[in-house]
Amino acid sequence: MREPSKWIWRSVLAVSLLSGWAAAGARSDETQVAEARVPPQLTFYMGRRIARTMHFTGAEWLIRDEREREERCSLMLANLGVRPGMTVCDMGCGNGFYSLQLARMTGPAGQVLAVDIQPEMLIMLRERAEKANIENITPILGSFHSPRLPAGMVDLILLVDVYHEFSHPEHMLAAMRRSLAPGGLIVLVEYREEDPTVPIRPLHKMSRQQIVKEMTGNGFKLAKEFDKLPWQHMMFFGIDE
């Protein structure tokens, strides 16, 4: 009999997370109580209107042929700092446009934690990964207020055009902060609000000033920036000790 695909076991891990277990064991009572007390979804945060989450029926837009030309995705990845053996999270992974590329970059010794709140997106991701024969991706079905990541294990969390859709930004940022390994970073890639020529709806853009305001207000400090992408800010944040 053929050895079961690693995707099967990692899908089991994702299901176990939904049942209340973290990757490294059971979630603490404190975490479970905190999740049980989550307030209603926000519509505004720190003066910014929160955008609605992109629906899975629009997933084909994520893998459109012209995306590289428009956004220079390869340039972003080249400046991300991902190395073989790292544990990287693709937050709001969608159908895996970046997850698959990150999996190749981290290599067999590395791992990509692919988080999305829509199970349909994770199914598309699984199909694309299996077709590409990629096995170092762990799909995780997160919630609006928790990415359900293992504590203290993630070297880098990449959020491409997703943070502005968080309905519980403070809860999500707190959870991501807990998941970071020592020296870990969160990288926000967001369409530039300051540039009216970027052909994206205003609600799905963020200004540099707003990004810094929200991240520093939640215990992070700006570590560095990469400003050579045609449409997007790329900003690295570490924990503000």
Helices and strands as residue ranges (DSSP letters): H 6-18, E 21-22, E 25-26, H 29-36, E 44-45, E 48-49, G 56-63, H 67-71, H 73-78, E 87-91, H 97-106, E 111-116, H 119-131, E 137-141, E 154-160, G 163-165, H 169-179, E 180-192, G 202-204, E 205-206, H 208-216, E 220-225, E 232-239
